[in-house]
Amino acid sequence: MYIVTPKLRHHGSVPAPLSDASRAHLRELSRRLLHLHKALLDVQRRDHDADSLPVRSQGELLQLVLNDPEFAWLRTLSTLIVQLDELVHTDDLTTEDDARMLVERVRGLVQPGTDVLPSPDFTDRYKAALQASPDAVIAHGAVIAALS
């Protein structure tokens, strides 16, 4: 899990507070990540249903997402979405640096070749989901566009 904390710049001044434009960008990134999460969850659910008894309700699916090891890889993305939403809705202590750090963590999760590396399990499952689902590919593209 990633923790975002405010940091002071090297010269001791307080970093710039999060601007309205940055808040709007983070909201849009979160919205796109939610679509990606849904597409990935659909892939994982199909895989689960093929190997086990089909999920019969949203409550059962929620329990799987929260507790089943096969769904654990999705929690990395869920955590980042929650952190983005918290950042957007926090008070004036949130800074542009906080936003940049979190956006870089998102980038590291969904875009190869960045300094932030996700777990190999996430990477392997993410690549497989992109191969299995056109919806996941489209949602991935929308996230990448929001990161540009």
C-alpha positions as CSV (number, residue, x, y, z in Angstrom):
1,M,0.0,0.0,0.0
2,Y,1.2,3.5,-0.8
3,I,1.0,6.3,1.7
4,V,1.1,9.9,0.5
5,T,2.5,12.5,2.9
6,P,3.2,16.1,2.4
7,K,6.9,17.0,2.0
8,L,8.9,20.1,2.4
9,R,11.1,21.3,-0.5
10,H,14.8,21.3,-0.1
11,H,15.0,25.1,0.6
12,G,12.5,24.7,3.4
13,S,9.4,26.4,1.9
14,V,6.0,24.8,2.0
15,P,5.0,23.1,-1.3
16,A,2.3,24.6,-3.4
17,P,-1.2,23.6,-2.4
18,L,-3.2,21.4,-4.8
19,S,-4.8,23.6,-7.5
20,D,-8.3,23.3,-8.7
21,A,-7.0,22.2,-12.1
22,S,-5.0,19.4,-10.4
23,R,-8.1,18.3,-8.4
24,A,-10.1,18.1,-11.6
25,H,-7.4,16.1,-13.3
26,L,-7.2,13.7,-10.3
27,R,-11.0,13.3,-10.4
28,E,-10.9,12.4,-14.0
29,L,-8.0,10.0,-13.5
30,S,-9.9,8.3,-10.7
31,R,-13.0,8.0,-12.9
32,R,-11.0,6.4,-15.6
33,L,-9.3,4.1,-13.1
34,L,-12.7,3.0,-11.9
35,H,-13.7,2.0,-15.4
36,L,-10.4,0.1,-15.7
37,H,-11.0,-1.6,-12.4
38,K,-14.5,-2.7,-13.5
39,A,-13.1,-4.2,-16.7
40,L,-10.4,-6.0,-14.8
41,L,-12.9,-7.2,-12.2
42,D,-15.1,-8.6,-15.0
43,V,-12.1,-10.6,-16.4
44,Q,-11.3,-11.9,-12.9
45,R,-14.9,-12.8,-12.3
46,R,-15.1,-14.7,-15.6
47,D,-12.0,-16.6,-14.7
48,H,-13.4,-17.4,-11.3
49,D,-16.7,-18.5,-12.7
50,A,-15.0,-20.8,-15.2
51,D,-13.0,-22.5,-12.4
52,S,-15.6,-22.5,-9.6
53,L,-19.3,-22.1,-9.0
54,P,-20.5,-18.9,-10.6
55,V,-20.9,-15.8,-8.5
56,R,-24.6,-15.4,-7.7
57,S,-24.8,-11.9,-6.2
58,Q,-23.0,-8.6,-5.9
59,G,-22.6,-9.4,-2.2
60,E,-20.8,-12.6,-3.0
61,L,-18.6,-10.8,-5.5
62,L,-17.7,-8.2,-2.9
63,Q,-16.7,-10.9,-0.5
64,L,-14.5,-12.4,-3.2
65,V,-12.9,-9.1,-4.0
66,L,-12.2,-8.4,-0.3
67,N,-11.1,-11.9,0.8
68,D,-10.3,-14.3,-2.1
69,P,-6.6,-14.6,-3.0
70,E,-7.4,-14.8,-6.7
71,F,-8.8,-11.3,-6.5
72,A,-6.0,-9.9,-4.3
73,W,-4.1,-8.4,-7.3
74,L,-6.9,-6.0,-7.9
75,R,-6.6,-4.5,-4.4
76,T,-3.4,-2.6,-5.5
77,L,-5.5,-0.7,-8.0
78,S,-8.4,-0.3,-5.6
79,T,-6.0,1.2,-3.0
80,L,-4.7,3.8,-5.5
81,I,-8.3,4.8,-6.5
82,V,-9.2,5.4,-2.8
83,Q,-6.0,7.4,-2.3
84,L,-6.8,9.6,-5.3
85,D,-10.3,10.2,-4.0
86,E,-9.0,11.0,-0.6
87,L,-6.4,13.4,-2.0
88,V,-9.1,15.2,-4.0
89,H,-11.4,15.6,-1.0
90,T,-8.9,16.6,1.6
91,D,-8.3,20.1,2.9
92,D,-5.6,22.6,2.0
93,L,-2.8,20.5,3.4
94,T,-2.7,18.5,0.1
95,T,0.0,19.7,-2.2
96,E,0.9,19.5,-5.9
97,D,3.8,17.2,-4.8
98,D,1.4,14.8,-3.2
99,A,-0.6,14.7,-6.4
100,R,2.5,14.1,-8.5
101,M,3.7,11.3,-6.3
102,L,0.4,9.5,-6.5
103,V,0.0,10.0,-10.3
104,E,3.5,8.5,-10.7
105,R,2.4,5.5,-8.7
106,V,-0.6,5.1,-11.0
107,R,1.7,5.4,-14.0
108,G,4.0,2.8,-12.6
109,L,1.1,0.4,-12.1
110,V,-0.3,0.6,-15.6
111,Q,2.5,1.8,-17.9
112,P,5.7,-0.3,-18.3
113,G,9.1,1.3,-18.2
114,T,8.5,3.6,-15.2
115,D,10.5,3.9,-12.0
116,V,7.6,2.6,-9.8
117,L,7.3,-1.1,-10.3
118,P,4.2,-3.0,-9.4
119,S,4.3,-6.6,-8.0
120,P,5.1,-9.3,-10.6
121,D,1.7,-10.8,-9.7
122,F,-0.1,-7.6,-10.6
123,T,1.9,-7.2,-13.8
124,D,1.3,-10.7,-15.0
125,R,-2.4,-10.7,-14.3
126,Y,-2.8,-7.2,-15.8
127,K,-1.2,-8.2,-19.0
128,A,-3.3,-11.3,-19.2
129,A,-6.5,-9.3,-18.6
130,L,-5.5,-6.9,-21.4
131,Q,-5.1,-9.8,-23.7
132,A,-8.5,-11.3,-22.7
133,S,-10.7,-8.2,-22.7
134,P,-11.2,-5.5,-25.3
135,D,-13.0,-3.5,-22.6
136,A,-9.9,-3.6,-20.4
137,V,-7.7,-2.4,-23.4
138,I,-10.1,0.5,-24.0
139,A,-10.1,1.4,-20.3
140,H,-6.3,1.1,-20.1
141,G,-6.0,3.5,-23.1
142,A,-8.2,6.0,-21.4
143,V,-6.1,5.9,-18.2
144,I,-2.9,6.3,-20.3
145,A,-4.4,9.3,-22.0
146,A,-5.3,10.8,-18.6
147,L,-1.7,10.4,-17.6
148,S,-0.3,12.2,-20.6
